[in-house]
Amino acid sequence: MFNLFKKTAPLGNFAFLNTDMHSHLLPGIDDGAKDMDESLELISKLSAMGYKHLITTPHIMADLYPNTPAIITEKLKEVRKAISNAGIDITLNAAAEYLMDEGFEPLLEEGELLTLPGKRVLVEMSFISAPPKLEQYLFRLQTKGYRPLLAHPERYLFFRDDFNRYSELKERGCEFQLNLLSLTGYYGKPTRENAVALLKADMIDYLGTDLHHERHAEMLSGALEDRGIAKALKGKTFKNQLLTSD
């Protein structure tokens, strides 16, 4: 019998995004790649998944990972050299993922932030609650000429029962980046459901891997064959390719 409802084809690869703009690939400076071998292995896997350009984003957290632009830039140089020596056909740049904690305000006021193209600043918050100064942080970023980009909004489940909070952040000019891992169920069913709801509401601007380690790479590879994920993304447009160059 002729099937009027064709199944959605799996993604197959992430070439349609071209650029991954959230990952932890610089060795030994946060909770991502532990050493250069792991860094190269993860980068090689992203290349095999269809990415041509990576903007890796090490954590900057006051207590756990007090990274600086100098530390990140030096590590970037080392990994670029290793990529070239390994013959991996991919471009690597770096920005940072800033936790909006007590250490963020002085960095915002005094320092030069490491940004994605277009002076976008990737920011995150606690998974327990929003920072009391969230709106002030976003406003200060904008007054200094930056564009706030919120990492993995679907993981902030304290907004799930107050979905209007997402709309308010978007209205304040905050872009959203969804983790592809969230669609796999890696972080649990509530996060996956929240991710799908944000996609249906057309609130997601970018897709990122948030790749830290081999298990993440395995899940991302599996996502390429998941028809449910392909269906969730079908008909959506994302801005990843705008980040290919400054």
C-alpha positions as a Python dict, from the first residue, in 0.01 Angstrom:
ca = {
    (1, 'M'): (0, 0, 0),
    (2, 'F'): (136, 347, -92),
    (3, 'N'): (240, 539, 220),
    (4, 'L'): (118, 898, 206),
    (5, 'F'): (320, 983, 516),
    (6, 'K'): (684, 947, 432),
    (7, 'K'): (914, 904, 728),
    (8, 'T'): (1149, 1187, 806),
    (9, 'A'): (1499, 1096, 690),
    (10, 'P'): (1771, 1102, 955),
    (11, 'L'): (2015, 1394, 945),
    (12, 'G'): (2311, 1184, 836),
    (13, 'N'): (2559, 1459, 922),
    (14, 'F'): (2580, 1812, 1062),
    (15, 'A'): (2710, 1970, 742),
    (16, 'F'): (2396, 2188, 726),
    (17, 'L'): (2529, 2372, 1034),
    (18, 'N'): (2890, 2400, 911),
    (19, 'T'): (2997, 2552, 1244),
    (20, 'D'): (2983, 2422, 1599),
    (21, 'M'): (2999, 2714, 1839),
    (22, 'H'): (2991, 2546, 2181),
    (23, 'S'): (3241, 2283, 2292),
    (24, 'H'): (3523, 2214, 2537),
    (25, 'L'): (3814, 2095, 2327),
    (26, 'L'): (4121, 2275, 2464),
    (27, 'P'): (4304, 2022, 2682),
    (28, 'G'): (4342, 2049, 3055),
    (29, 'I'): (4181, 2385, 3126),
    (30, 'D'): (3823, 2289, 3214),
    (31, 'D'): (3602, 1980, 3236),
    (32, 'G'): (3644, 1902, 2866),
    (33, 'A'): (3932, 1727, 2689),
    (34, 'K'): (4188, 1609, 2943),
    (35, 'D'): (4492, 1600, 2716),
    (36, 'M'): (4598, 1666, 2358),
    (37, 'D'): (4524, 1312, 2244),
    (38, 'E'): (4164, 1338, 2361),
    (39, 'S'): (4134, 1685, 2211),
    (40, 'L'): (4242, 1560, 1869),
    (41, 'E'): (4017, 1255, 1893),
    (42, 'L'): (3711, 1470, 1966),
    (43, 'I'): (3797, 1719, 1692),
    (44, 'S'): (3844, 1435, 1445),
    (45, 'K'): (3501, 1296, 1535),
    (46, 'L'): (3337, 1636, 1485),
    (47, 'S'): (3502, 1658, 1145),
    (48, 'A'): (3365, 1314, 1056),
    (49, 'M'): (3017, 1436, 1157),
    (50, 'G'): (3034, 1707, 891),
    (51, 'Y'): (3156, 2014, 1077),
    (52, 'K'): (3405, 2235, 893),
    (53, 'H'): (3453, 2506, 1154),
    (54, 'L'): (3471, 2483, 1533),
    (55, 'I'): (3460, 2765, 1785),
    (56, 'T'): (3548, 2600, 2112),
    (57, 'T'): (3433, 2771, 2432),
    (58, 'P'): (3622, 2686, 2752),
    (59, 'H'): (3447, 2759, 3079),
    (60, 'I'): (3529, 3077, 3267),
    (61, 'M'): (3409, 3033, 3626),
    (62, 'A'): (3539, 3231, 3922),
    (63, 'D'): (3597, 2931, 4150),
    (64, 'L'): (3644, 2626, 3929),
    (65, 'Y'): (3794, 2748, 3602),
    (66, 'P'): (3947, 3098, 3631),
    (67, 'N'): (4061, 3096, 3269),
    (68, 'T'): (4180, 3414, 3101),
    (69, 'P'): (4201, 3520, 2735),
    (70, 'A'): (4578, 3462, 2754),
    (71, 'I'): (4540, 3104, 2879),
    (72, 'I'): (4278, 3020, 2618),
    (73, 'T'): (4467, 3183, 2331),
    (74, 'E'): (4789, 2997, 2416),
    (75, 'K'): (4608, 2662, 2431),
    (76, 'L'): (4434, 2739, 2103),
    (77, 'K'): (4772, 2786, 1934),
    (78, 'E'): (4891, 2449, 2065),
    (79, 'V'): (4581, 2265, 1944),
    (80, 'R'): (4587, 2433, 1603),
    (81, 'K'): (4944, 2316, 1555),
    (82, 'A'): (4848, 1962, 1658),
    (83, 'I'): (4551, 1966, 1417),
    (84, 'S'): (4780, 2069, 1133),
    (85, 'N'): (5033, 1799, 1219),
    (86, 'A'): (4754, 1540, 1235),
    (87, 'G'): (4617, 1645, 895),
    (88, 'I'): (4262, 1707, 1021),
    (89, 'D'): (4073, 1924, 773),
    (90, 'I'): (3893, 2162, 1006),
    (91, 'T'): (3921, 2523, 1125),
    (92, 'L'): (3946, 2589, 1499),
    (93, 'N'): (3885, 2917, 1679),
    (94, 'A'): (3804, 2993, 2041),
    (95, 'A'): (3576, 3210, 2248),
    (96, 'A'): (3458, 3132, 2604),
    (97, 'E'): (3153, 3026, 2800),
    (98, 'Y'): (3101, 3266, 3088),
    (99, 'L'): (2915, 3164, 3401),
    (100, 'M'): (2711, 3457, 3526),
    (101, 'D'): (2841, 3430, 3883),
    (102, 'E'): (3012, 3664, 4128),
    (103, 'G'): (3322, 3667, 3912),
    (104, 'F'): (3142, 3770, 3594),
    (105, 'E'): (3063, 4128, 3688),
    (106, 'P'): (3426, 4244, 3729),
    (107, 'L'): (3519, 4073, 3402),
    (108, 'L'): (3232, 4249, 3232),
    (109, 'E'): (3324, 4587, 3375),
    (110, 'E'): (3701, 4574, 3346),
    (111, 'G'): (3803, 4311, 3094),
    (112, 'E'): (3782, 4237, 2725),
    (113, 'L'): (3558, 3935, 2684),
    (114, 'L'): (3635, 3651, 2443),
    (115, 'T'): (3352, 3655, 2194),
    (116, 'L'): (3197, 3465, 1910),
    (117, 'P'): (3173, 3655, 1579),
    (118, 'G'): (2952, 3962, 1596),
    (119, 'K'): (3067, 4034, 1955),
    (120, 'R'): (2839, 3759, 2083),
    (121, 'V'): (2914, 3650, 2439),
    (122, 'L'): (2820, 3293, 2530),
    (123, 'V'): (2680, 3298, 2884),
    (124, 'E'): (2537, 3035, 3113),
    (125, 'M'): (2383, 3025, 3459),
    (126, 'S'): (2337, 2783, 3742),
    (127, 'F'): (2103, 2490, 3675),
    (128, 'I'): (1944, 2554, 4016),
    (129, 'S'): (1823, 2912, 3975),
    (130, 'A'): (1873, 3224, 3765),
    (131, 'P'): (2124, 3479, 3897),
    (132, 'P'): (1953, 3766, 4083),
    (133, 'K'): (2122, 4013, 3849),
    (134, 'L'): (2037, 3830, 3526),
    (135, 'E'): (1861, 4124, 3362),
    (136, 'Q'): (2135, 4366, 3472),
    (137, 'Y'): (2404, 4140, 3327),
    (138, 'L'): (2226, 4124, 2992),
    (139, 'F'): (2174, 4500, 2991),
    (140, 'R'): (2539, 4572, 3078),
    (141, 'L'): (2656, 4337, 2803),
    (142, 'Q'): (2447, 4526, 2551),
    (143, 'T'): (2553, 4873, 2669),
    (144, 'K'): (2914, 4765, 2619),
    (145, 'G'): (2841, 4661, 2261),
    (146, 'Y'): (2815, 4286, 2323),
    (147, 'R'): (2534, 4055, 2215),
    (148, 'P'): (2431, 3803, 2485),
    (149, 'L'): (2390, 3444, 2369),
    (150, 'L'): (2244, 3210, 2630),
    (151, 'A'): (2388, 2858, 2630),
    (152, 'H'): (2148, 2562, 2659),
    (153, 'P'): (1832, 2744, 2779),
    (154, 'E'): (1647, 2412, 2771),
    (155, 'R'): (1854, 2294, 3068),
    (156, 'Y'): (1725, 2568, 3298),
    (157, 'L'): (1423, 2372, 3409),
    (158, 'F'): (1326, 2638, 3665),
    (159, 'F'): (1194, 2833, 3363),
    (160, 'R'): (992, 2539, 3235),
    (161, 'D'): (680, 2622, 3441),
    (162, 'D'): (717, 2991, 3361),
    (163, 'F'): (779, 2972, 2987),
    (164, 'N'): (718, 3345, 2950),
    (165, 'R'): (1059, 3401, 3106),
    (166, 'Y'): (1211, 3269, 2785),
    (167, 'S'): (1004, 3516, 2584),
    (168, 'E'): (1116, 3799, 2811),
    (169, 'L'): (1482, 3712, 2758),
    (170, 'K'): (1433, 3698, 2382),
    (171, 'E'): (1259, 4036, 2391),
    (172, 'R'): (1562, 4174, 2575),
    (173, 'G'): (1776, 4077, 2277),
    (174, 'C'): (1922, 3752, 2411),
    (175, 'E'): (1990, 3482, 2153),
    (176, 'F'): (1947, 3113, 2244),
    (177, 'Q'): (2174, 2814, 2172),
    (178, 'L'): (2031, 2466, 2218),
    (179, 'N'): (2246, 2161, 2294),
    (180, 'L'): (2201, 1884, 2039),
    (181, 'L'): (2267, 1644, 2326),
    (182, 'S'): (1944, 1762, 2490),
    (183, 'L'): (1746, 1614, 2200),
    (184, 'T'): (1905, 1274, 2258),
    (185, 'G'): (1773, 1258, 2614),
    (186, 'Y'): (2126, 1269, 2752),
    (187, 'Y'): (2023, 1516, 3025),
    (188, 'G'): (1690, 1348, 3094),
    (189, 'K'): (1334, 1350, 2963),
    (190, 'P'): (1229, 1692, 3108),
    (191, 'T'): (1522, 1863, 2937),
    (192, 'R'): (1445, 1689, 2607),
    (193, 'E'): (1080, 1796, 2630),
    (194, 'N'): (1184, 2152, 2711),
    (195, 'A'): (1419, 2152, 2412),
    (196, 'V'): (1141, 2042, 2179),
    (197, 'A'): (908, 2308, 2322),
    (198, 'L'): (1166, 2581, 2256),
    (199, 'L'): (1213, 2456, 1900),
    (200, 'K'): (839, 2451, 1839),
    (201, 'A'): (821, 2809, 1970),
    (202, 'D'): (1093, 2910, 1719),
    (203, 'M'): (1312, 3047, 1997),
    (204, 'I'): (1636, 2868, 1909),
    (205, 'D'): (1897, 3060, 1710),
    (206, 'Y'): (2191, 2818, 1720),
    (207, 'L'): (2260, 2450, 1772),
    (208, 'G'): (2573, 2349, 1961),
    (209, 'T'): (2728, 2020, 2062),
    (210, 'D'): (2860, 2125, 2407),
    (211, 'L'): (3103, 1838, 2348),
    (212, 'H'): (3318, 1751, 2651),
    (213, 'H'): (3423, 1387, 2612),
    (214, 'E'): (3392, 1060, 2423),
    (215, 'R'): (3049, 970, 2561),
    (216, 'H'): (2912, 1298, 2425),
    (217, 'A'): (3066, 1219, 2086),
    (218, 'E'): (2896, 879, 2084),
    (219, 'M'): (2558, 1035, 2163),
    (220, 'L'): (2600, 1300, 1892),
    (221, 'S'): (2692, 1034, 1638),
    (222, 'G'): (2379, 841, 1732),
    (223, 'A'): (2170, 1157, 1695),
    (224, 'L'): (2254, 1161, 1325),
    (225, 'E'): (2052, 842, 1276),
    (226, 'D'): (1763, 943, 1502),
    (227, 'R'): (1454, 1021, 1294),
    (228, 'G'): (1285, 1184, 1593),
    (229, 'I'): (1562, 1441, 1619),
    (230, 'A'): (1548, 1503, 1244),
    (231, 'K'): (1172, 1562, 1277),
    (232, 'A'): (1222, 1807, 1566),
    (233, 'L'): (1466, 2009, 1354),
    (234, 'K'): (1276, 1982, 1026),
    (235, 'G'): (1184, 2317, 876),
    (236, 'K'): (1387, 2513, 1131),
    (237, 'T'): (1665, 2753, 1036),
    (238, 'F'): (1969, 2825, 1248),
    (239, 'K'): (2238, 3091, 1239),
    (240, 'N'): (2547, 2872, 1283),
    (241, 'Q'): (2683, 2946, 938),
    (242, 'L'): (2685, 3319, 1018),
    (243, 'L'): (2964, 3244, 1266),
    (244, 'T'): (3204, 3102, 1008),
    (245, 'S'): (3394, 3431, 996),
    (246, 'D'): (3409, 3763, 1176),
}
